Amino acid sequence: MEFQGKIALVTGASRGIGRAIAERFAKGGATIIVTATTNAIEDVAKEISSKYNVEVLGVAGNVSKEEDVEKLFNIILDKFGKIDICVNNAGITKDTLSMRMSADDFDAVINVNLRSVFLVSKAASLIMMKQKYGRIVNMSSIVGMRGNIGQANYAASKAGIIGLTKSLASEIARRNVTVNAVAPGFIDTDMTKAISDKAKEDFLSMIPMEKAGTPEDIAEAVAFLASDAAKYITGHTLVVDGGLLLR
Ligand SMILES: NC(=O)c1ccc[n+]([C@@H]2O[C@H](COP(=O)([O-])OP(=O)(O)OC[C@H]3O[C@@H](n4cnc5c(N)ncnc54)[C@H](O)[C@@H]3O)[C@@H](O)[C@H]2O)c1
């Protein structure tokens, strides 16, 4: 029960990687706040709560909107009075070649994937600095390190997260708040189900471990960075990709 007594926020936790992260913290005994864009998140919260016998609160909202983030943190402070762990996981894709990409689709991906990390981390770090304790973990991607055809908006957002993570880490390290990122490779979720079979085959053929990762593989890396074992690690991006970046 390594997370007992801890209050952990996970954004974009209705499914996939976010849900696996929330379940990993629940297994460790944390009290959890999960968010997603629709009210269905309340049912997800109930399911996780009854499976692991911990308190889980579901809050619907759009983490790229300042007013929704303000509401979210008012709820967290009213109900729990603190926040120990903040995982910025919410993300979307709107893939197409750069020359066909609309400015609206560029902005939409930057807003949900990067602006949200700024807004949520800012709100969390203000509280964490006063507490002199906190762990922030941001979900990047290996695509932010190597680029990818059809993902200029997504790659820019995920590279931006790495820069934001390093900057914020430097700013608040002296207050015992760490800020790190996780960069998953190819993980089997609804997001990657949308990719064509050909693109999937190409990705899989590049992975030295010859298989896609699971949401649980990513959840374990996030749990490590949020744990006391990682207390001297900050500003780091932990790649979890079965060796994909090696090729
Ligand atoms: N699946 C992969 O291979 C992979 C690889 C690298 C990085 N990632 C990153 O991991 C994270 C999770 O990916 P996934 O595959 O589980 O995706 P997913 O599409 O299965 O889940 C995304 C979650 O984010 C939520 N969300 C989307 N927009 C939101 C918003 N504006 N406000 C609040 N919540 C919002 C959705 O409701 C959902 O719960 C994303 O940031 C993604 O970019 C995924």
The ligand as an SDF file (V2000), in Angstrom:
LIG
                    3D

 44 48  0  0  0  0  0  0  0  0999 V2000
   -1.5000    4.6120  -27.0490 N   0  0  0  0  0  0  0  0  0  0  0  0
   -0.2520    4.8820  -27.3620 C   0  0  0  0  0  0  0  0  0  0  0  0
    0.4240    4.1370  -28.1100 O   0  0  0  0  0  0  0  0  0  0  0  0
    0.4170    6.1210  -26.8080 C   0  0  0  0  0  0  0  0  0  0  0  0
    1.7690    6.3050  -27.1030 C   0  0  0  0  0  0  0  0  0  0  0  0
    2.4060    7.4340  -26.6000 C   0  0  0  0  0  0  0  0  0  0  0  0
    1.7160    8.3460  -25.8290 C   0  0  0  0  0  0  0  0  0  0  0  0
    0.3880    8.1380  -25.5600 N   0  0  0  0  0  0  0  0  0  0  0  0
   -0.2890    9.1440  -24.7410 C   0  0  0  0  0  0  0  0  0  0  0  0
   -0.8800    8.5440  -23.6030 O   0  0  0  0  0  0  0  0  0  0  0  0
   -2.0510    9.2480  -23.2130 C   0  0  0  0  0  0  0  0  0  0  0  0
   -3.2240    8.2970  -23.1370 C   0  0  0  0  0  0  0  0  0  0  0  0
   -3.3720    7.6470  -24.3920 O   0  0  0  0  0  0  0  0  0  0  0  0
   -4.4210    6.4650  -24.6650 P   0  0  0  0  0  0  0  0  0  0  0  0
   -3.8400    5.6580  -25.7530 O   0  0  0  0  0  0  0  0  0  0  0  0
   -4.8230    5.8300  -23.3810 O   0  0  0  0  0  0  0  0  0  0  0  0
   -5.6240    7.3360  -25.2560 O   0  0  0  0  0  0  0  0  0  0  0  0
   -7.1980    7.1390  -25.2440 P   0  0  0  0  0  0  0  0  0  0  0  0
   -7.7230    7.8550  -26.4410 O   0  0  0  0  0  0  0  0  0  0  0  0
   -7.5550    5.6910  -25.0750 O   0  0  0  0  0  0  0  0  0  0  0  0
   -7.6400    7.9250  -23.9010 O   0  0  0  0  0  0  0  0  0  0  0  0
   -7.4950    9.3120  -23.8040 C   0  0  0  0  0  0  0  0  0  0  0  0
   -8.1950    9.8210  -22.5730 C   0  0  0  0  0  0  0  0  0  0  0  0
   -8.0850   11.2610  -22.5500 O   0  0  0  0  0  0  0  0  0  0  0  0
   -9.3700   11.8220  -22.3310 C   0  0  0  0  0  0  0  0  0  0  0  0
   -9.4330   13.1720  -22.9120 N   0  0  0  0  0  0  0  0  0  0  0  0
   -9.2920   13.5090  -24.2130 C   0  0  0  0  0  0  0  0  0  0  0  0
   -9.4240   14.8500  -24.3500 N   0  0  0  0  0  0  0  0  0  0  0  0
   -9.6260   15.3540  -23.1140 C   0  0  0  0  0  0  0  0  0  0  0  0
   -9.8320   16.6580  -22.5860 C   0  0  0  0  0  0  0  0  0  0  0  0
   -9.8470   17.7410  -23.3740 N   0  0  0  0  0  0  0  0  0  0  0  0
  -10.0320   16.8210  -21.2550 N   0  0  0  0  0  0  0  0  0  0  0  0
  -10.0300   15.7360  -20.4310 C   0  0  0  0  0  0  0  0  0  0  0  0
   -9.8320   14.4830  -20.8690 N   0  0  0  0  0  0  0  0  0  0  0  0
   -9.6540   14.2950  -22.1840 C   0  0  0  0  0  0  0  0  0  0  0  0
  -10.3540   10.8360  -22.9440 C   0  0  0  0  0  0  0  0  0  0  0  0
  -11.6510   11.0140  -22.3950 O   0  0  0  0  0  0  0  0  0  0  0  0
   -9.6830    9.5050  -22.5380 C   0  0  0  0  0  0  0  0  0  0  0  0
  -10.0460    9.1940  -21.2030 O   0  0  0  0  0  0  0  0  0  0  0  0
   -2.2290   10.3650  -24.2630 C   0  0  0  0  0  0  0  0  0  0  0  0
   -1.6630   11.5590  -23.7920 O   0  0  0  0  0  0  0  0  0  0  0  0
   -1.4430    9.8320  -25.4460 C   0  0  0  0  0  0  0  0  0  0  0  0
   -1.0100   10.8680  -26.2910 O   0  0  0  0  0  0  0  0  0  0  0  0
   -0.2810    7.0510  -26.0360 C   0  0  0  0  0  0  0  0  0  0  0  0
  1  2  1  0
  2  3  2  0
  2  4  1  0
  4  5  1  0
  4 44  2  0
  5  6  2  0
  6  7  1  0
  7  8  2  0
  8  9  1  0
  8 44  1  0
  9 10  1  0
  9 42  1  0
 10 11  1  0
 11 12  1  0
 11 40  1  0
 12 13  1  0
 13 14  1  0
 14 15  2  0
 14 16  1  0
 14 17  1  0
 17 18  1  0
 18 19  2  0
 18 20  1  0
 18 21  1  0
 21 22  1  0
 22 23  1  0
 23 24  1  0
 23 38  1  0
 24 25  1  0
 25 26  1  0
 25 36  1  0
 26 27  1  0
 26 35  1  0
 27 28  2  0
 28 29  1  0
 29 30  1  0
 29 35  2  0
 30 31  1  0
 30 32  2  0
 32 33  1  0
 33 34  2  0
 34 35  1  0
 36 37  1  0
 36 38  1  0
 38 39  1  0
 40 41  1  0
 40 42  1  0
 42 43  1  0
M  CHG  2   8   1  16  -1
M  END
$$$$
